[in-house]
Structures are given as structure tokens and as C-alpha cells.
């Protein structure tokens, strides 16, 4: 995956994520000591560094204002079976989530709330999309993110006795009254279609009350409410 900006390049190095190359603008490195330090650190680690003009970096970048440095880093090789083996499992399932900013924010929230991992089903946006990676604010380097088929994931969760809670505007239970005892998976659906019917058939559906005139909550906001409620209930 590609990470852009000195913060993400440095954080990938700090997390010891294998890095294939660092591409940087030498003029930007002269003007920004942080970029120069990140390049020097990469060179000291034996990572290939390549100088490029500003217009080349602009062509490689997905940002309106190229940051002056980017890196190609390895996608962490997490294994779903290893993730699910935790007795204290708190898994977030992102099902049919299409917006990369939302998916990245879900990863960031899951990391902040101490979740075990995020599982992304096929049909969702690529979690290593540059916009999704930026929205994680570096959490993608610390929290396991796994991808897989919906049916296979559901079978594995059932086989391991993992309870399912599904966020649904028409849910049968208020999210504050639910049990969040582990092992647990919280399933969040896409912005347009919500979760696949498969999840509703196998899980308790939770609703988050809306007191104003808004029709719904952003999926990442819903993730934050449910995950922090899960964390709070475990600490009571």
C-alpha cells in the first residue's frame, strides 16, 4: 500500500512495517527537517530512497497538495484464525462499507476503543485504499485488519461461539441495554444498503436512538458509540 506524508512514513517505520521504497522531493526535504529525518532513517535501515521532482510526486499522490514524501509499504499479513482465537475477542465487522473515509475512521475508532481487530467483507472498499489509510491516522499499522468472504466469516464466528450484535436503525434492542460479553463481533453495514440479511438472521440487532430530525448516523459514529459502550460495560 502507499502511505503519503511524513507522519505516515515515519509511523510505518516506527511500527517496523516492511518498506519497499521511499519517494521524496529533495527540495521539500531541505525545507522540512521532518522529511529529511524520515529519508535519513529509511536510508540507515537500508530502504531504497528515490529523489523525485514535485510534479512526479504530484502524479503519484492522491492528495490535492502533495506532501513531499511517500512510501510503498507492505500490507500487514494478519490471519483471521489467529485473530478469532482470542477469548476476549471484540471484533468489528465492516460489511458493504463503501466509503474509504468511513472505513478508515472505523479502524481508527476500533483501535482507540481497544478492539481486537477489524474484519472487512468482500464488497466493501479496499481497506488499503490511500484515503482509507489516511483516515486510520496510523491505526492501520497497529490494529489487525483482515479481509474475507461474508459467508466464511459468519461460519467461523458461529463455530467459535462468537456472539453477534448488528447495528440497525430498526434494531430490536437499545444499544445501551445489550450484553457486550466476549467473545463478541459488532457488525456495521454500508452507508446505502446496511448489513447483508445474513447478519440480521444470526444476530441481535441494536438501535441507537435519534432524538432530533436526523434520519440516521454516520456508520463510523455508530461504531464509536457501540465500541465505547462495549468497553464501558466490560469495565463496570
CORFEN-V498158 format. One record per pair of residues at least 12 apart in sequence whose C-alpha atoms are under 8 Angstrom apart, sorted by sequence separation. I is the first residue (numbers start at 1). J is the second residue. D is the distance in whole Angstrom. If there is no record, write none. Layout:
i;j;d
I;J;D
I;J;D
This chain:
i;j;d
54;66;8
57;69;8
187;199;8
54;68;7
208;222;8
24;39;8
22;39;7
92;110;7
127;145;8
163;182;7
165;184;8
167;186;7
22;42;7
162;182;7
163;183;6
164;184;6
165;185;6
166;186;6
167;187;6
162;183;5
163;184;5
164;185;5
165;186;5
166;187;5
167;188;6
103;125;8
161;183;7
162;184;5
163;185;6
164;186;6
165;187;6
166;188;6
167;189;7
92;115;7
104;127;7
162;185;7
164;187;7
91;115;6
94;118;7
103;127;7
22;47;7
24;49;8
26;51;6
90;115;5
91;116;6
92;117;6
93;118;6
94;119;6
95;120;6
96;121;7
98;123;8
100;125;6
118;143;8
120;145;7
122;147;7
21;47;6
22;48;6
23;49;6
24;50;6
25;51;6
26;52;7
89;115;8
90;116;5
91;117;5
92;118;5
93;119;5
94;120;5
95;121;5
96;122;7
97;123;8
98;124;5
99;125;7
100;126;7
117;143;6
118;144;6
119;145;6
120;146;6
121;147;6
122;148;6
168;194;8
20;47;7
21;48;5
22;49;5
23;50;5
24;51;5
25;52;5
26;53;8
89;116;6
90;117;7
91;118;6
92;119;6
93;120;6
94;121;6
95;122;8
96;123;5
97;124;5
98;125;5
100;127;7
104;131;8
105;132;8
108;135;7
116;143;7
117;144;5
118;145;5
119;146;5
120;147;5
121;148;5
122;149;5
191;218;8
6;34;7
10;38;6
19;47;7
20;48;7
21;49;6
22;50;6
23;51;6
24;52;6
25;53;6
91;119;7
93;121;7
95;123;8
96;124;4
97;125;6
104;132;4
108;136;5
111;139;6
116;144;7
117;145;6
118;146;6
119;147;6
120;148;7
121;149;5
122;150;7
178;206;8
191;219;7
6;35;6
9;38;7
13;42;8
21;50;7
23;52;7
24;53;8
25;54;6
95;124;6
96;125;8
100;129;7
103;132;6
104;133;6
107;136;6
108;137;7
117;146;8
119;148;7
121;150;5
166;195;8
190;219;7
94;124;7
101;131;6
102;132;8
104;134;7
105;135;5
106;136;8
108;138;8
189;219;7
100;131;6
101;132;5
104;135;5
105;136;5
108;139;5
111;142;8
173;204;8
175;206;5
188;219;7
6;38;7
25;57;7
100;132;4
103;135;8
104;136;4
107;139;7
108;140;8
111;143;6
172;204;7
173;205;6
174;206;6
175;207;6
24;57;7
35;68;8
83;116;7
102;135;8
107;140;7
166;199;7
171;204;8
172;205;6
173;206;5
174;207;5
175;208;6
23;57;8
35;69;7
83;117;7
101;135;6
166;200;7
171;205;4
172;206;6
173;207;6
174;208;6
100;135;8
164;199;8
170;205;8
171;206;4
172;207;7
174;209;7
188;223;7
107;143;8
170;206;8
171;207;4
166;203;6
168;205;6
169;206;7
170;207;6
107;145;8
164;202;7
165;203;6
166;204;6
167;205;6
168;206;6
169;207;5
29;68;7
164;203;5
165;204;5
166;205;5
167;206;5
168;207;5
169;208;7
28;68;6
163;203;7
164;204;6
165;205;6
166;206;6
167;207;6
168;208;8
186;226;8
165;206;7
167;208;8
25;68;5
24;68;6
25;69;6
24;69;4
154;199;8
23;69;6
24;70;6
22;69;7
23;70;5
169;216;7
22;70;6
23;71;6
22;71;4
21;71;6
22;72;7
180;230;5
20;71;7
21;72;6
175;226;7
19;71;7
20;72;5
21;73;7
19;72;6
20;73;6
75;128;8
176;229;7
180;233;7
181;234;7
19;73;4
20;74;7
175;229;8
180;234;7
18;73;6
19;74;6
95;150;8
167;222;8
17;73;7
18;74;5
4;61;7
17;74;6
17;76;7
9;69;8
6;67;7
9;70;7
12;73;8
83;144;8
5;67;5
6;68;8
9;71;6
4;67;7
5;68;7
6;69;6
5;69;5
6;70;7
4;69;6
5;70;6
76;141;8
4;70;4
78;144;6
80;146;6
124;190;8
3;70;6
4;71;7
78;145;7
79;146;7
2;70;7
3;71;5
62;130;7
76;144;8
78;146;6
2;71;6
3;72;7
2;72;5
3;73;7
1;72;6
2;73;6
1;73;6
1;74;6
84;157;8
1;75;6
84;160;8
97;188;8
90;182;7
93;185;7
95;187;7
97;189;6
98;190;6
99;191;8
89;182;6
90;183;6
91;184;6
92;185;6
93;186;6
94;187;6
95;188;6
96;189;6
97;190;4
98;191;7
88;182;5
89;183;5
90;184;5
91;185;4
92;186;5
93;187;5
94;188;5
95;189;5
96;190;5
97;191;6
87;182;7
88;183;5
89;184;6
90;185;6
91;186;6
92;187;6
93;188;6
94;189;6
95;190;6
87;183;6
89;185;8
90;186;8
92;188;8
94;190;8
86;183;8
96;193;8
96;194;7
95;194;8
96;195;7
95;195;6
96;196;8
95;196;7
109;220;8
113;224;8
115;227;8
106;219;8
110;223;8
106;220;5
109;223;7
110;224;8
113;227;6
105;220;6
109;224;6
113;228;6
102;219;7
103;220;7
106;223;6
110;227;7
114;231;8
102;220;6
106;224;8
109;227;8
113;231;7
17;141;7
4;130;8
12;138;8
15;141;6
1;128;6
3;130;7
11;138;7
15;142;7
1;129;8
2;130;6
1;130;7
8;137;8
12;141;7
3;133;7
4;134;8
8;138;6
11;141;8
3;134;8
